Amino acid sequence: MNRIVVILLALTLLSAQAQNTSDVYSTAKRPRALALIGDRYHSPVYIRDGLAPALVRENIPVTFIEEVTALNAEALKSHQLLIILRDGMNWPNGYDKPHVQWMTDAQQKAIWDFVQEGGGFLALHNAQGIYPPGGLYYKLFGGDYGGHPPPYVFTIRVENKNHPIAAGVEDFEIFDEQHTVKYYLDREHLLLRSLAKDNLAAEAGWWREVGKGRFCYLAPGHTTEALTHPMMQRLIRNSVRWLLRTDERGAR
């Protein structure tokens, strides 16, 4: 009798493991993401490999692009989520020559309109770095580039545990670049701060709603260790759900 009970229990557990009860796998009508990744200082390979697990677990189809001209209004029409992890610099004349800023006014307006009309924008790490000053991109961002020391170990502290993006996220240590981002929003929108052992502190994550859409910035991401850290993966997944409103309205 005991043997039969054990077998039935084992079969029940196997059956439960085989069933995927997550709502994100209940329909083929999933939001699509467009991710612009990679620059002189950040290989697109580790970025792609770091983002893919979080997006797969949210069942978000993603198109990765490295060519900056591929980011335009036409491309954004078929996507609901924009992700950027790269800076605003290109080096067409070689790395020993001055850089140029690649983002055009038309691209800035395309991103602005995309969010205003209901799209979600997840900006990561150096997506705040060296873009055209005074334009729509920084107006949307709510912050600006502030530099960073060389990579070392520091702490990411959760400032707002009640926001959906921070759900299940605890303070964590990472080896990464600590970006000292210039932050222009109020305390209400602040999610994360970074704290170094020498007491250098900076805003490291925030959210905002713009028009019908949503924006989120997360500062970690220079190293594989930072991007794949369990807490960072949770932050990315939470951000995706919040930006796309999938927790509120179900899959689109």
N, C-alpha and C positions, 0 to 999 in steps of 0.2 A: 504493500500500500504506500509506504513512504517513497519507494522508488518511483512509483507512478506519479506521485505529487511532485517530486523533483523534476521528472521529465516534462510534465505539464508546465511547471514554472519556468523551466529553461526555454520551452517553445514560446511561451508568452513573452519572455524577455527578448528573444530573437525577433519575434513579430513586431514588438514595440520599436526595436532598433531599426528595423527595415522600413518603418513608416516615417515619413518626413512630415511633421505636423506644422511646419512653419508656413505662414500665409504667403511668404514671398515665392514659394514654389507652387502656388495654386493656380497660376495663370501664365500664359505665354505673353500676355500684354504687359510687358515690363518697361519702365522708363529706361532710356538709353543715356550713357555718359560719353562725353568727348573729353579726353585727357591730353593736354599739351605738356610734354615732359622732356627733360634733358637740356643741358647747356654745357658751357665750357667746364664748369666745376662739378657737374652732377650727371653721372652716367644715366641714360634712359633705361638701361638694363636693370639696375637695382631698384629704380623707381617703379618700373613696370612690375617687377617681381614682388615688390613690397606692397603695391596697391592692389594687385590682382586678388590675393586671398580675401581681403575685406569686401571687395566688390562681388566676388563669386558667392560669398556667404550671404550677401544681400540680393543675389540673383540679378545683378545689374549688368547688362551687356555693355561693354566699353570698347571704344575705338581709341587707341593710343596714336598720337601724332607727334612728330619731332619738328616737322617743317612749319615754321611760324606762319607762313602765308596761308596754310590750310585752316587756320582759325579765322573764320569770317562769318558774316551774317547767314550766308547760304548753308554752311555746315551746321550752324547752331539750330537751324529750323527743324532738323530731324533728331534733336537731342533735348533732353529735359534737365541734364546736369552737366555743368562744365567744371573740370578739374584742371588746375595749373600748378605744376611744380617745376618752375624754371624762372630765371631772372629776365630782365628786360634788355639784355645785351647780346649783340651779335658782333662777330669779328671778321668781316668780309675781307679785310686786307692783311689778316694774320694776327696772331696774338701779341706780336711785338709792336703793333700799331693801335691807335685809339679805337675803342669800341664805338658802335652805333646803337641807337635805340630802335628796335625793330617794330614796336607796336605803333601802328598808324592811327590817325584820328578816326578812320572808318572802322578799324578793329575795336577801338575804345567804345565807339557808339554801338557797335554790334553787341558787345558784352553788356553794356549799360541797358540797351533795349531788351536783351535776352532776359535779364533779371527783372526789369520793370514789368515785363509781360508775363512773369510767373516762373521763370527758370531758377534753378539753384546753382550757386557758384561756390565750390570748395577750393579755397586757395591754401596752398601748403608751403611751408618753409620760406624759400626765397622768392615766392610769387609777389612779395611786396618790394622787391629790390630793383632799383634803377630803371623805373618806367618814366614816361614823359611827365614832367612836373606840371601840376595845375590842370590836368586833364580829367576826363570822366572816369578813367580807371581808378585813380587815387580817390576821387570823390566817392566812388562806390566802395572802395576798400575800407575807408575810415582809419587808415594808418599809412605809414611811409617807412622807407628804409632808414635804419639807424646804425648799421654796422654790426660787427660781431668779433669777438676774440677767437683764437684758434680753438678747435674742438677740445672739450674736456668733460668731466662728469659733473652734472648739475641736476637739480630737482625740478620737476614740473608739479606745481601745486594747483589743485582744483579750487577755484575761487567761488564758483557757484554750483553747488552740488544739486540744486533743484532744477536746473535746466536739462531738458531731454538729451542734449549732446553729452552731458557729464554723467548720465545714468550708468551706475556700476563702475565708474572710474575712480580710482584711488590715486593719491600722490605717488609719483614714481621717479626713479633716477634713470638718467640716460647719458650715454656718451655721444655728444652732438655739438653743433655750433649753437651757441646761445645768442640768438638775434636780439639786439636791443632795439626793438621796433618802436617807432614813434606812433603813439596811440592817441586818436583824436575823439573817440567816443566817450560816453559816460560809464560810470561803474556798473550800471545795470547790464550792459552788454558784455562785460568782461567774464570770460570763462576760466582762463588759465593764466598763471604767472610762472616765470622761470626764476629760480633762486640758485646762485652759485655759492661756493664755499667762502669766497671773498666778499660775499654780500651783494654782488652785482645782481640786480633784479630787473625784470622787464615783463611787460605784458606778452603773453605767449598764446593767446587764443581768444577769439571773440565772435559774436554773432550779430546780425542785424537783419531787419526786414526792409526791403526797398521796393516801393511799388507793390506789385503782386508777388514778387519773388523774395528769395532769401539768400543770404551770404554767410559764410563761415570761414574764419582763418585759423589755422593751426600751425604754430611755428616749428615744431620738430620735423626732421626729415633729411638732414644732411648725410646721415650715416644709415647703413642697413640696420644696425642695431636699434636706432631710434625709430625708423619707419616700421620695423617688424615687432617692436615691443608690444606685448599683449595689451597694455593700456592704450597705446597709440592706435592699435588695430581697432580697439573698441571705440575710441574717439572717432575714427574714420567712419566706422559702420553707423554709429549714432548720428554723425553729421549727415551722412547720406540719407538716412531715414527722415531726419528733421528737414533737410533741404527739399526733399521730394514729397514731404508730407505723407509718406506711406503709412505711418502709424495712425494718421488722422483719417485718411480717406481710403486706405487700402491701395492695392496696386492700380496704376493707371494703364 
